[in-house]
Structures are given as C-alpha cells and as structure tokens.
Amino acid sequence: MQATTGPFFFRVMAPTDLAAVERIEQGSFPTPWSKDAFYREITENNLAFYYVAGCRSEREIIVGYAGIWVILDEVHLMTIAVHPDWRGHGLGEQFLYYVFAEACLKGGQRITLEVRPSNREALALYHRTGFKAAGRRRHYYTDNGEDAVIMWRDLPG
Ligand SMILES: CC(C)(COP(=O)(O)OP(=O)(O)OC[C@H]1O[C@@H](n2cnc3c(N)ncnc32)[C@H](O)[C@@H]1OP(=O)(O)O)[C@@H](O)C(=O)NCCC(=O)NCCS
C-alpha cells in the first residue's frame, strides 16, 4: 500500500532506498545496522516488512524508515527512524499509523517493541500512539547495558 499525507508519502522499502536508509541509520542509532543487513531483511526474511517515509518537494527524498516482523497475529516493531533534520514535526506519528495499517493488513492483532528508557522522543511517540509499557528486559542493549522497556498496543483489526 502506498499512502500520502501532506508532503509525505509512505511505501514499501526497495533496494534502491538502502543508501538513504543507511545514512539515516548511522545518524540515529549507536550500533547501526549495515546496508547489507537491511538488504537481507527485505530480500530473504519472509517475516519482515520494511517501509520508507519520503518527502516530495523539488525532488523525492527518503526521510525515514520502519520495519516490522509479523509472526502470526503478533507484530514486532523492529526499527523506526526519522532523519535528524525532519524530527519533531509529527512525521514519526504519521508513519507509525501507516505501519499499524500495514500490520493489520497482514493479520496483526497486537504490536510490541523495545525502547531505551533514556529515549525520551521515542517514548513520547509510543505513548502518544497508544503503546503501554508492559515490563523490562534487563541489560538488553549491548552497547551500554541499558534495560529495554517492552511496550504493547492492540491493533484495530
Ligand atoms: C523516535 C523518532 C522516530 C520520532 O520521530 P519524529 O518524527 O521526531 O516523531 P514525532 O515528531 O511524531 O514525535 C517526536 C516526539 O519528540 C519530541 N521532540 C521534541 N524536540 C524534538 C527534536 N528536536 N527532535 C525530535 N523530537 C523532538 C516531539 O515533540 C514529540 O514528542 P511529544 O509527543 O511530546 O510532542 C525519531 O526521534 C528518531 O528517529 N529517533 C532516532 C531513532 C530511534 O530512537 N528510534 C526509536 C527506537 S525504539
């Protein structure tokens, strides 16, 4: 499904998006995934579905991406990132609702994720989009030993 809201569009990630995805990844995470890791996800993993958020102004640019795994009716939000220059304007929220719709189309009934307790922007986004904290995974993040907050949200079906 392709969706458009204002100047933004959302669609399935293609191999040609990976250079832009890798640049955003490197500006977003302390232990970034490689382009090859994304390539394997979108070409070899039958459970995985990845999407990009783009902006059409003078030309089309990729400004974010997200990925889910769908395991029967449970969906795991594997990643979401917005380019640092485009954060704080509600794009993450619009994009997440697009991902929820995609997850529903694939039969998902609930969606879960892990997030660092120190990631205030992400926590704000997840609370605003209906996720509730449901526990912790101790020392989940290998770079600094930080716990992960586990969150869940029902999907509308
Ligand atoms: C988490 C992330 C995807 C949110 O994307 P976004 O487009 O900024 O999302 P939104 O604008 O919808 O919401 C961001 C929240 O951070 C707040 N915020 C404040 N200043 C901000 C800033 N300078 N930059 C980003 N967010 C800011 C926003 O106001 C909003 O909080 P609110 O609900 O209290 O208003 C983005 O910050 C990101 O890519 N972070 C790095 C990767 C990451 O941590 N991903 C999540 C892993 S669990």
Ligand as a Chemical Component Dictionary entry (heavy atoms), coordinates in Angstrom:
data_LIG
# 
_chem_comp.id                   LIG 
_chem_comp.type                 NON-POLYMER 
_chem_comp.pdbx_formal_charge   0 
_chem_comp.three_letter_code    LIG 
# 
loop_
_chem_comp_atom.comp_id 
_chem_comp_atom.atom_id 
_chem_comp_atom.alt_atom_id 
_chem_comp_atom.type_symbol 
_chem_comp_atom.charge 
_chem_comp_atom.model_Cartn_x 
_chem_comp_atom.model_Cartn_y 
_chem_comp_atom.model_Cartn_z 
_chem_comp_atom.pdbx_ordinal 
LIG C1  C1  C 0 11.770 8.341  17.602 1  
LIG C2  C2  C 0 11.670 9.100  16.269 2  
LIG C3  C3  C 0 11.418 8.080  15.146 3  
LIG C4  C4  C 0 10.484 10.071 16.337 4  
LIG O1  O1  O 0 10.306 10.667 15.064 5  
LIG P1  P1  P 0 9.660  12.139 14.931 6  
LIG O2  O2  O 0 9.300  12.358 13.517 7  
LIG O3  O3  O 0 10.510 13.137 15.589 8  
LIG O4  O4  O 0 8.325  11.889 15.780 9  
LIG P2  P2  P 0 7.231  12.924 16.246 10 
LIG O5  O5  O 0 7.553  14.289 15.750 11 
LIG O6  O6  O 0 5.923  12.326 15.839 12 
LIG O7  O7  O 0 7.377  12.839 17.838 13 
LIG C5  C5  C 0 8.618  13.037 18.498 14 
LIG C6  C6  C 0 8.491  13.447 19.925 15 
LIG O8  O8  O 0 9.736  14.049 20.356 16 
LIG C7  C7  C 0 9.536  15.446 20.620 17 
LIG N1  N1  N 0 10.664 16.304 20.252 18 
LIG C8  C8  C 0 10.906 17.462 20.832 19 
LIG N2  N2  N 0 12.002 18.004 20.301 20 
LIG C9  C9  C 0 12.441 17.180 19.381 21 
LIG C10 C10 C 0 13.529 17.207 18.492 22 
LIG N3  N3  N 0 14.385 18.214 18.451 23 
LIG N4  N4  N 0 13.704 16.200 17.665 24 
LIG C11 C11 C 0 12.851 15.189 17.697 25 
LIG N5  N5  N 0 11.795 15.112 18.516 26 
LIG C12 C12 C 0 11.581 16.100 19.350 27 
LIG C13 C13 C 0 8.327  15.748 19.796 28 
LIG O9  O9  O 0 7.743  16.941 20.193 29 
LIG C14 C14 C 0 7.475  14.543 20.106 30 
LIG O10 O10 O 0 7.079  14.471 21.457 31 
LIG P3  P3  P 0 5.649  14.985 22.002 32 
LIG O11 O11 O 0 4.698  13.824 21.834 33 
LIG O12 O12 O 0 5.911  15.236 23.455 34 
LIG O13 O13 O 0 5.293  16.174 21.188 35 
LIG C15 C15 C 0 12.937 9.930  15.987 36 
LIG O14 O14 O 0 13.211 10.744 17.126 37 
LIG C16 C16 C 0 14.166 9.094  15.675 38 
LIG O15 O15 O 0 14.393 8.712  14.538 39 
LIG N6  N6  N 0 14.990 8.811  16.697 40 
LIG C17 C17 C 0 16.230 8.036  16.493 41 
LIG C18 C18 C 0 15.910 6.586  16.255 42 
LIG C19 C19 C 0 15.123 5.985  17.400 43 
LIG O16 O16 O 0 15.431 6.224  18.558 44 
LIG N7  N7  N 0 14.114 5.170  17.052 45 
LIG C20 C20 C 0 13.281 4.507  18.033 46 
LIG C21 C21 C 0 13.951 3.286  18.521 47 
LIG S1  S1  S 0 12.971 2.452  19.767 48 
# 
loop_
_chem_comp_bond.comp_id 
_chem_comp_bond.atom_id_1 
_chem_comp_bond.atom_id_2 
_chem_comp_bond.value_order 
_chem_comp_bond.pdbx_ordinal 
LIG C1  C2  SING 1  
LIG C2  C3  SING 2  
LIG C2  C4  SING 3  
LIG C2  C15 SING 4  
LIG C4  O1  SING 5  
LIG O1  P1  SING 6  
LIG P1  O2  DOUB 7  
LIG P1  O3  SING 8  
LIG P1  O4  SING 9  
LIG O4  P2  SING 10 
LIG P2  O5  DOUB 11 
LIG P2  O6  SING 12 
LIG P2  O7  SING 13 
LIG O7  C5  SING 14 
LIG C5  C6  SING 15 
LIG C6  O8  SING 16 
LIG C6  C14 SING 17 
LIG O8  C7  SING 18 
LIG C7  N1  SING 19 
LIG C7  C13 SING 20 
LIG N1  C8  SING 21 
LIG N1  C12 SING 22 
LIG C8  N2  DOUB 23 
LIG N2  C9  SING 24 
LIG C9  C10 SING 25 
LIG C9  C12 DOUB 26 
LIG C10 N3  SING 27 
LIG C10 N4  DOUB 28 
LIG N4  C11 SING 29 
LIG C11 N5  DOUB 30 
LIG N5  C12 SING 31 
LIG C13 O9  SING 32 
LIG C13 C14 SING 33 
LIG C14 O10 SING 34 
LIG O10 P3  SING 35 
LIG P3  O11 DOUB 36 
LIG P3  O12 SING 37 
LIG P3  O13 SING 38 
LIG C15 O14 SING 39 
LIG C15 C16 SING 40 
LIG C16 O15 DOUB 41 
LIG C16 N6  SING 42 
LIG N6  C17 SING 43 
LIG C17 C18 SING 44 
LIG C18 C19 SING 45 
LIG C19 O16 DOUB 46 
LIG C19 N7  SING 47 
LIG N7  C20 SING 48 
LIG C20 C21 SING 49 
LIG C21 S1  SING 50 
# 
